[in-house]
Amino acid sequence: MDRAVELAALHTENDWCQIVEFLTSNSFPFHLDSSPTELTVKRRIERGDFSPPDNAGYWVLAGGVRVGLAILSDVRDPGALIDLRLRESSRGFGLGLLALLALADAAFSSNGHMQRLEGTTRDDNIAMQRTFLKAGWVKESHYRAAGPEINGVQNDILGYSLTRGDWISGESHPPNWAVGLSLQ
């Protein structure tokens, strides 16, 4: 598998069949909607979840082949949210890291007002946690028992971010957890 990735802009008016096929033919076990249906994907397309002006969608390409889908939500805000999904057969090859790096480059390069990117994952998604950290993102929140109950387990939700300053400098700057109120 090619170790380089590139992003190609989604055009929902032309790509809607491919978006539906991609999201319905793969399972995304760590996402809230782990097995999207054709109806739910079509509703998301109609709602504008993948397209401007509020969102930006990209195909993740490796060797010219579509291996994933990356969505930036709330791109007009100073902080955009990311949703990264890789095809089942493309997982475990380091493409998530490359896609996350490319997504940050695309977001910050084309949106001068954007100050941060945000992403969340469940506490049992070790691969995504490692990917965030390898890409220079910082864990800045841990919400206990905040995820939906799945098979009798309610997972914690972890929040990560990458600031424009971190992206420019190439260095992560974690929050100062010592600042704040104390009961002492």
C-alpha positions, 0 to 999 in steps of 0.5 A, a space after each residue: 500500500 502506498 505510504 503517501 496520501 493526498 486529499 481530493 475535495 468532495 463534490 456532493 453533487 457528483 460524488 453522492 453515490 460514492 459517498 453512500 457506497 463508502 459509508 454503507 459498505 464499511 463498518 466504523 466501530 468507534 463512531 456513533 453511527 458505526 454502520 450508516 444506512 443509505 437513508 442516513 447518508 443521503 439525509 446527511 448529504 442533503 443537510 450539507 454535512 459534507 459540503 460548503 459553506 459550513 463543512 468541507 469534505 475530502 476523499 483520502 487517496 493513497 496511490 490514487 485509490 480512495 481509502 478514506 473520507 475526511 470531513 471538517 465541520 464548522 469551518 467558518 468557526 475558529 475551531 473546526 471538528 474533524 471526522 476521519 474514516 478509513 476503509 476497513 481494508 486500509 486500516 493498520 497501515 499508518 494511513 490515518 496518521 498521514 490523513 490527519 497530517 494532510 487534513 491539518 495542512 489543508 485546514 490551516 492553509 486554506 482557512 486563515 481564521 481557523 485557530 484550532 482543530 478538534 477531534 474526539 474518540 472513545 477510550 477503547 480506540 487505542 489506534 486513534 489515540 496513538 494517531 492523534 498523539 503521533 500527529 502532534 495533537 494534544 489530549 485536552 479533555 476526558 469525559 467519563 462515561 460520556 459515550 453511548 452504552 454499547 454492549 453494556 459498556 459506557 465508554 469515556 470520550 477523549 478530546 484532542 486538539 491541534 492549534 494553529 500555533 502547534 501546527 506552525 511550530 511543529 511542537 505540541 503545547 499541552 495545557 497547564 493543568 496546574 492552573 485553576 481552582 484548588 480545594 486547598 
